[in-house]
Amino acid sequence: MKVINEAGDLKGKRVLVRVDWSVPNLANTFQIKSTLSTLEYITNAGAKLVIATHTEGVPIEDLRQFVPAGAKILPNLRENPGEQANSEDFAKELAAKADIYVNEAFQESHRACASIVRVPELLPSFAGFRLAAEVKALSHAFYPPHPFLLILGGAKFETKLPLVDKFLHIADTIFIGGTLAPKVSVKNEKIMLPKGDLTALDANKETIENLKLKIANSKFVIWNGPLGKYEDGYTESTYELAKAMVEAKAEVIVGGGDTLAAIAPLNLLNKFSFVSTGGGAMLDFLAHGTLPGIEALNSPHPDFIHLSQPSPR
């Protein structure tokens, strides 16, 4: 997987960057700001920047404040049915706007949609700096220092079960909390569950103290998913866990949309070793070691035939 700074001279070239700026509101712009170093690199290199994203909570017009001067942002990808359908025609339409493609949307790279997996078939393609950083940081989990603690909370047990199966052979301890805990049927000495009522809306103090001890004795920690039903105000255990991780000597990787939303009020995101912008993408990468969007960047290409007229020089 080549990164955009390996693309050579970008002056005068049109670069299409797929980002994921789909945020519920502009109160927390972490995932938007994480892409800006790539956008600045491209514009500073003299390229003509074209940005593509989908969005739900915030209109495209409100995202223009993050677009570098002289760059263009395309209409919301979600509004075109060809995107989710992985349409070849829509991919050609996107590719016709550029000479080079950059994937800077790690959060969406587990989805086989046109802007993620089809466009790289049509243009010279590179990873953005943030996507490359995500791959590097999360790959530490496959050959981690020990003791290694994996903490899984939140919901969507079906998406997190593959991690339990895989990391039973890698992690020293897997803590399973949140609404996942009552669903655990796997019996293994490495699995740690909350103390007390597994259906409680928040983890109790004994559970947090046990987790703090594990964290203090770990060299590597990955956390995905809040421990309590934070959206209804049950945030105490999640806050205590976040504070304990910031104080830990271990390498700590935190990720997941609900996790970041739950701990955002603490303003601690810059205190962790690494914060992943991915939710489902983080889980899929940890489970499989790759993603469709990454594989698309790694695929060998035939001679590149641009689908557009030569860009003006």
C-alpha positions as CSV (number, residue, x, y, z in Angstrom):
1,M,0.0,0.0,0.0
2,K,1.6,3.2,-1.2
3,V,1.0,6.5,0.7
4,I,0.4,9.8,-1.1
5,N,3.9,11.2,-0.4
6,E,5.1,8.4,-2.7
7,A,3.1,9.7,-5.7
8,G,5.9,11.9,-7.1
9,D,5.3,15.3,-8.5
10,L,1.6,16.4,-7.9
11,K,1.9,19.9,-9.4
12,G,-1.1,20.5,-11.7
13,K,-2.6,17.1,-11.2
14,R,-6.2,16.6,-10.0
15,V,-6.3,14.5,-6.9
16,L,-9.6,13.0,-5.7
17,V,-9.5,12.3,-2.0
18,R,-12.2,10.1,-0.4
19,V,-12.7,11.2,3.2
20,D,-15.4,10.4,5.7
21,W,-16.7,13.6,7.2
22,S,-20.0,12.0,8.2
23,V,-20.4,13.5,11.7
24,P,-23.7,13.9,13.6
25,N,-22.8,17.5,14.4
26,L,-19.9,19.9,14.5
27,A,-19.3,19.7,18.2
28,N,-16.8,16.9,17.7
29,T,-14.7,17.2,14.5
30,F,-11.9,14.8,15.4
31,Q,-12.4,12.6,12.4
32,I,-12.6,15.6,10.1
33,K,-9.4,17.2,11.5
34,S,-7.6,13.8,11.2
35,T,-7.7,14.1,7.4
36,L,-6.4,17.7,7.1
37,S,-2.7,16.9,7.0
38,T,-3.3,14.9,3.8
39,L,-5.4,17.6,2.2
40,E,-2.8,20.2,3.1
41,Y,0.0,18.1,1.7
42,I,-1.8,17.8,-1.6
43,T,-2.6,21.5,-2.0
44,N,0.9,22.5,-0.9
45,A,2.2,20.3,-3.6
46,G,0.3,22.3,-6.2
47,A,-2.3,19.8,-7.0
48,K,-6.0,20.5,-7.7
49,L,-7.9,18.9,-4.8
50,V,-11.3,17.3,-5.2
51,I,-13.0,16.0,-2.0
52,A,-15.6,13.3,-1.9
53,T,-17.5,12.3,1.2
54,H,-20.9,11.1,2.4
55,T,-22.7,12.8,5.3
56,E,-25.8,12.4,7.3
57,G,-26.1,14.7,10.2
58,V,-24.3,17.8,8.8
59,P,-25.1,19.2,5.3
60,I,-22.3,19.4,2.7
61,E,-22.6,23.2,2.8
62,D,-21.6,23.2,6.5
63,L,-18.5,21.1,5.8
64,R,-17.1,23.7,3.3
65,Q,-15.3,25.5,6.2
66,F,-12.9,22.6,6.4
67,V,-12.1,22.6,2.6
68,P,-8.7,24.1,1.7
69,A,-8.8,27.2,-0.5
70,G,-9.2,26.4,-4.1
71,A,-10.4,22.8,-3.5
72,K,-13.8,21.4,-4.6
73,I,-16.1,19.2,-2.5
74,L,-18.5,17.0,-4.4
75,P,-22.2,16.5,-3.6
76,N,-23.0,14.1,-0.8
77,L,-22.1,10.6,-2.0
78,R,-25.0,9.1,-0.1
79,E,-27.4,10.8,-2.4
80,N,-26.2,8.8,-5.4
81,P,-27.5,5.2,-5.4
82,G,-24.5,4.1,-7.5
83,E,-22.3,4.6,-4.4
84,Q,-23.8,1.9,-2.2
85,A,-24.5,-0.3,-5.2
86,N,-20.8,-0.2,-6.1
87,S,-21.7,0.9,-9.6
88,E,-19.0,0.8,-12.3
89,D,-20.7,3.7,-14.0
90,F,-20.6,5.9,-10.9
91,A,-17.0,4.9,-10.3
92,K,-16.2,6.1,-13.8
93,E,-18.0,9.4,-13.2
94,L,-15.9,10.0,-10.1
95,A,-12.6,8.9,-11.7
96,A,-13.2,11.2,-14.6
97,K,-12.7,14.1,-12.2
98,A,-9.1,13.2,-11.3
99,D,-5.7,11.9,-12.3
100,I,-5.0,10.4,-8.9
101,Y,-7.1,8.8,-6.2
102,V,-6.4,8.9,-2.4
103,N,-8.3,6.9,0.2
104,E,-8.4,8.9,3.4
105,A,-11.6,7.2,4.7
106,F,-10.5,4.4,7.0
107,Q,-13.9,4.5,8.7
108,E,-15.6,3.5,5.4
109,S,-12.9,1.1,4.1
110,H,-14.8,-2.0,5.3
111,R,-17.6,-1.2,2.8
112,A,-17.4,-2.3,-0.8
113,C,-18.8,0.9,-2.3
114,A,-17.9,2.6,-5.6
115,S,-15.8,5.4,-4.1
116,I,-13.8,2.9,-2.0
117,V,-13.2,-0.1,-4.1
118,R,-14.2,0.7,-7.7
119,V,-12.3,4.0,-8.3
120,P,-8.9,2.5,-7.4
121,E,-9.4,0.2,-10.3
122,L,-9.4,3.2,-12.6
123,L,-6.7,5.6,-11.3
124,P,-3.3,5.5,-9.7
125,S,-4.2,5.1,-6.1
126,F,-2.7,5.9,-2.7
127,A,-3.4,5.9,1.0
128,G,-3.8,9.1,2.9
129,F,-1.6,9.7,5.9
130,R,-4.4,9.0,8.4
131,L,-5.4,5.7,6.7
132,A,-1.7,4.6,6.8
133,A,-1.5,5.6,10.5
134,E,-4.6,3.5,11.3
135,V,-3.2,0.4,9.6
136,K,0.2,0.8,11.4
137,A,-1.3,1.4,14.8
138,L,-3.9,-1.3,14.7
139,S,-1.4,-3.9,13.3
140,H,0.4,-3.7,16.6
141,A,-2.4,-5.9,17.9
142,F,-1.3,-8.9,15.9
143,Y,2.1,-9.1,17.5
144,P,1.6,-7.1,20.7
145,P,3.8,-6.7,23.8
146,H,2.4,-8.6,26.8
147,P,0.4,-8.5,28.9
148,F,-2.2,-7.5,26.3
149,L,-5.7,-6.4,27.5
150,L,-8.6,-6.2,25.0
151,I,-11.7,-4.4,26.3
152,L,-14.9,-4.7,24.4
153,G,-18.1,-2.9,25.4
154,G,-21.1,-1.4,23.7
155,A,-23.6,-3.4,21.7
156,K,-23.6,-5.3,18.3
157,F,-22.2,-8.5,19.7
158,E,-22.3,-10.1,16.2
159,T,-19.6,-7.7,15.0
160,K,-17.4,-8.2,18.1
161,L,-17.6,-12.0,18.5
162,P,-15.0,-12.5,15.7
163,L,-12.6,-10.5,17.8
164,V,-13.2,-12.7,20.8
165,D,-12.6,-15.8,18.8
166,K,-9.4,-14.4,17.2
167,F,-7.8,-12.7,20.2
168,L,-8.3,-15.6,22.6
169,H,-5.1,-16.8,21.0
170,I,-3.3,-13.4,21.2
171,A,-4.6,-11.4,24.2
172,D,-3.8,-12.2,27.8
173,T,-7.2,-10.9,29.0
174,I,-10.4,-10.0,27.2
175,F,-12.9,-8.0,29.2
176,I,-16.4,-8.0,27.8
177,G,-18.8,-5.4,29.2
178,G,-21.8,-3.3,28.2
179,T,-24.7,-5.0,26.6
180,L,-22.3,-7.6,25.2
181,A,-21.7,-9.2,28.7
182,P,-25.0,-11.1,29.1
183,K,-24.6,-12.7,25.6
184,V,-21.2,-14.3,26.3
185,S,-21.4,-18.1,26.2
186,V,-17.7,-18.8,25.6
187,K,-16.0,-20.2,28.6
188,N,-12.3,-19.4,28.9
189,E,-10.1,-18.3,31.7
190,K,-8.9,-15.3,29.6
191,I,-12.4,-13.8,29.5
192,M,-13.3,-11.3,32.2
193,L,-16.8,-10.2,32.8
194,P,-18.3,-7.4,34.9
195,K,-19.0,-8.2,38.6
196,G,-22.6,-8.3,39.8
197,D,-25.6,-7.9,37.5
198,L,-24.5,-8.4,33.9
199,T,-27.7,-6.6,32.7
200,A,-27.0,-3.5,34.8
201,L,-27.0,-0.2,32.9
202,D,-23.5,0.6,34.1
203,A,-20.5,-1.3,35.4
204,N,-20.1,-1.2,39.2
205,K,-17.2,0.0,41.3
206,E,-15.8,-3.5,41.8
207,T,-15.6,-4.1,38.1
208,I,-13.8,-0.8,37.5
209,E,-11.3,-1.5,40.2
210,N,-10.6,-4.9,38.7
211,L,-10.1,-3.3,35.3
212,K,-7.8,-0.6,36.7
213,L,-5.6,-3.3,38.1
214,K,-5.5,-5.1,34.8
215,I,-4.7,-1.8,33.0
216,A,-1.9,-0.9,35.4
217,N,-0.3,-4.3,34.8
218,S,-0.6,-4.3,31.0
219,K,1.8,-3.2,28.3
220,F,-0.8,-3.0,25.5
221,V,-4.5,-2.2,25.7
222,I,-7.2,-1.9,23.0
223,W,-10.6,-0.5,23.9
224,N,-13.7,-0.5,21.8
225,G,-17.2,0.2,23.2
226,P,-18.5,2.1,26.3
227,L,-19.2,0.1,29.5
228,G,-22.5,1.7,30.3
229,K,-25.6,2.9,28.5
230,Y,-23.9,6.3,28.0
231,E,-26.7,7.7,25.7
232,D,-29.0,7.5,28.7
233,G,-26.6,9.2,31.1
234,Y,-24.8,6.1,32.5
235,T,-21.3,7.4,31.9
236,E,-19.5,7.0,35.2
237,S,-17.8,3.7,34.5
238,T,-16.8,4.7,31.0
239,Y,-15.3,8.0,32.3
240,E,-13.4,6.1,35.0
241,L,-12.0,3.7,32.5
242,A,-10.9,6.5,30.2
243,K,-9.1,8.3,33.0
244,A,-7.4,5.1,34.1
245,M,-6.1,4.5,30.6
246,V,-4.7,8.0,30.3
247,E,-2.7,7.4,33.4
248,A,-1.5,3.9,32.3
249,K,2.1,3.3,31.2
250,A,0.8,0.9,28.5
251,E,0.3,1.6,24.8
252,V,-3.4,2.4,24.6
253,I,-5.5,2.3,21.4
254,V,-9.1,3.5,21.7
255,G,-11.7,3.4,18.9
256,G,-15.3,3.1,18.0
257,G,-17.9,5.8,17.3
258,D,-19.8,5.2,20.5
259,T,-16.6,5.1,22.5
260,L,-15.4,8.5,21.2
261,A,-18.8,10.0,21.6
262,A,-19.0,8.8,25.2
263,I,-15.6,10.1,26.3
264,A,-15.6,13.3,24.2
265,P,-16.7,15.5,27.1
266,L,-13.5,14.6,29.0
267,N,-11.3,16.2,26.3
268,L,-8.8,13.3,26.6
269,L,-8.5,12.2,23.0
270,N,-5.0,13.6,22.7
271,K,-3.8,11.7,25.8
272,F,-4.1,8.2,24.3
273,S,-1.4,6.5,22.3
274,F,-3.7,6.3,19.3
275,V,-7.4,7.0,18.7
276,S,-8.9,5.1,15.8
277,T,-11.5,7.0,13.7
278,G,-13.1,3.6,12.8
279,G,-15.9,1.8,14.4
280,G,-16.9,-1.2,12.3
281,A,-13.8,-0.7,10.2
282,M,-11.6,-1.0,13.3
283,L,-13.3,-4.2,14.3
284,D,-13.1,-5.7,10.8
285,F,-9.5,-4.8,10.4
286,L,-8.6,-6.4,13.8
287,A,-10.6,-9.5,12.9
288,H,-9.3,-9.9,9.4
289,G,-6.0,-8.0,9.1
290,T,-7.2,-6.0,6.1
291,L,-10.3,-4.3,4.6
292,P,-11.8,-4.1,1.1
293,G,-10.6,-0.5,0.7
294,I,-7.1,-1.5,1.6
295,E,-7.1,-4.4,-0.7
296,A,-8.3,-2.1,-3.5
297,L,-5.2,0.0,-3.0
298,N,-2.9,-3.0,-2.9
299,S,-4.3,-4.5,-6.1
300,P,-2.0,-4.5,-9.2
301,H,-3.2,-2.1,-11.9
302,P,-3.0,-2.4,-15.7
303,D,-1.7,0.6,-17.6
304,F,-3.7,3.5,-16.3
305,I,-6.0,4.9,-18.9
306,H,-7.6,8.1,-17.7
307,L,-11.2,8.4,-18.3
308,S,-11.2,12.2,-18.7
309,Q,-9.6,14.7,-20.9
310,P,-6.1,15.8,-19.9
311,S,-6.3,18.3,-17.1
312,P,-5.4,21.9,-18.0
313,R,-1.8,22.7,-17.2
